[in-house]
Amino acid sequence: MRVVRLVEHLDSNGDLKKVYDADVVIDSIIKLLNIRKGSYIANPELGSNILDYIFDLTDKHTINLLVDEVRNTIEQLPNVVVDRIDTKLTNDRKNVIFTISLILAQGLRRTITLVTEGEYIYMIGSE
């Protein structure tokens, strides 16, 4: 039997909303990916260095470095394992679309689709 708890979570507008654990984890992933590593003095390892890569998507090596950074950032969270990351460049070759398969606590599996846009990463899909 899989247990998924309903919890209250503060959203980006400062409003409390009820979400499921998996949704909180996915929200945390997106926040972590958008935090520049070193910006929190109390925890300088928190976040990612994605900005080091997203403006130079000219070759497979750089995209592989970006995938490694995404994986390492996500796996900073407890009870989250990245099962697979697939990438695709947008038609204009300026942004990357990530399809990330996750294994969460208690074996719960989720797949999220993220896209880089400028200095940020946004979620464009979840299943």
C-alpha positions in Angstrom: 0.0 0.0 0.0 1.4 3.4 -1.0 0.8 6.2 1.5 0.8 9.7 0.0 0.1 12.4 2.6 -1.7 15.6 2.0 0.3 18.5 3.4 0.0 22.3 3.5 2.6 24.2 1.5 3.4 27.9 1.1 3.2 28.7 -2.6 5.2 31.4 -4.5 2.4 33.9 -3.7 2.7 33.3 0.0 -0.6 31.4 0.1 -1.1 28.2 1.9 -2.3 25.4 -0.3 -2.9 21.8 0.2 -0.7 19.6 -2.0 0.4 16.0 -2.0 3.9 15.1 -0.9 5.0 14.4 -4.5 3.9 17.9 -5.5 5.9 19.4 -2.7 9.0 17.5 -3.9 8.6 18.6 -7.5 8.1 22.2 -6.3 11.3 21.9 -4.3 13.1 20.5 -7.3 12.2 23.5 -9.4 13.1 25.9 -6.7 16.5 24.2 -6.2 17.3 24.3 -9.9 16.6 28.1 -9.9 18.7 28.9 -6.9 22.3 29.9 -7.8 24.7 27.7 -5.9 26.5 29.9 -3.3 23.7 32.4 -2.9 22.8 31.1 0.6 25.6 31.9 2.9 24.4 29.5 5.6 24.3 26.7 3.0 26.6 27.5 0.0 26.2 24.1 -1.6 22.4 24.5 -1.9 21.2 25.1 -5.5 22.7 24.6 -8.9 25.2 26.0 -11.3 22.9 25.6 -14.3 23.5 29.2 -15.4 27.1 28.1 -16.2 25.7 26.0 -19.0 22.4 27.2 -20.4 23.8 30.0 -22.4 26.3 27.8 -24.2 24.2 24.9 -25.7 26.4 24.4 -28.7 27.6 20.9 -28.3 26.7 17.5 -26.8 29.4 17.8 -24.1 27.9 21.0 -22.7 24.4 19.4 -22.7 25.9 16.3 -20.8 27.4 18.7 -18.2 24.0 20.4 -17.9 22.3 17.0 -17.4 24.8 16.0 -14.7 24.2 19.4 -12.9 20.4 18.8 -13.0 20.8 15.2 -11.7 23.2 16.3 -8.9 21.0 19.2 -7.9 17.8 17.1 -7.7 19.6 14.4 -5.7 20.4 17.0 -3.0 16.8 16.3 -1.9 16.3 13.3 0.5 14.4 10.3 -0.8 14.6 11.4 -4.5 16.4 9.4 -7.1 16.7 10.5 -10.7 15.9 7.4 -12.8 16.4 9.0 -16.2 16.9 12.4 -17.9 16.2 12.9 -21.6 16.9 16.2 -23.3 15.9 18.0 -26.4 16.8 21.4 -27.7 14.0 23.7 -28.6 13.5 24.6 -32.3 15.5 27.8 -31.9 18.3 25.9 -30.2 18.3 28.4 -27.3 16.7 26.3 -24.6 16.6 22.7 -23.4 13.6 20.6 -22.6 14.2 18.0 -19.9 12.0 15.0 -19.3 13.0 13.6 -15.9 11.8 10.3 -14.5 12.0 10.4 -10.7 11.6 7.7 -8.0 10.3 9.3 -4.8 9.8 7.9 -1.3 7.9 4.6 -1.1 8.6 3.9 -4.7 6.3 6.6 -6.1 7.3 7.4 -9.7 6.7 10.7 -11.3 7.9 12.2 -14.6 8.3 15.9 -15.0 9.1 18.0 -18.1 11.1 21.2 -17.6 12.3 23.8 -20.0 15.1 26.4 -19.6 14.1 29.9 -20.6 16.6 32.7 -20.0 17.9 32.3 -16.5 15.1 30.1 -15.2 13.7 26.6 -15.4 10.0 26.1 -15.6 7.8 23.0 -15.4 5.7 22.5 -18.5 4.3 19.0 -17.6 4.0 16.3 -15.0 2.6 12.8 -14.9 
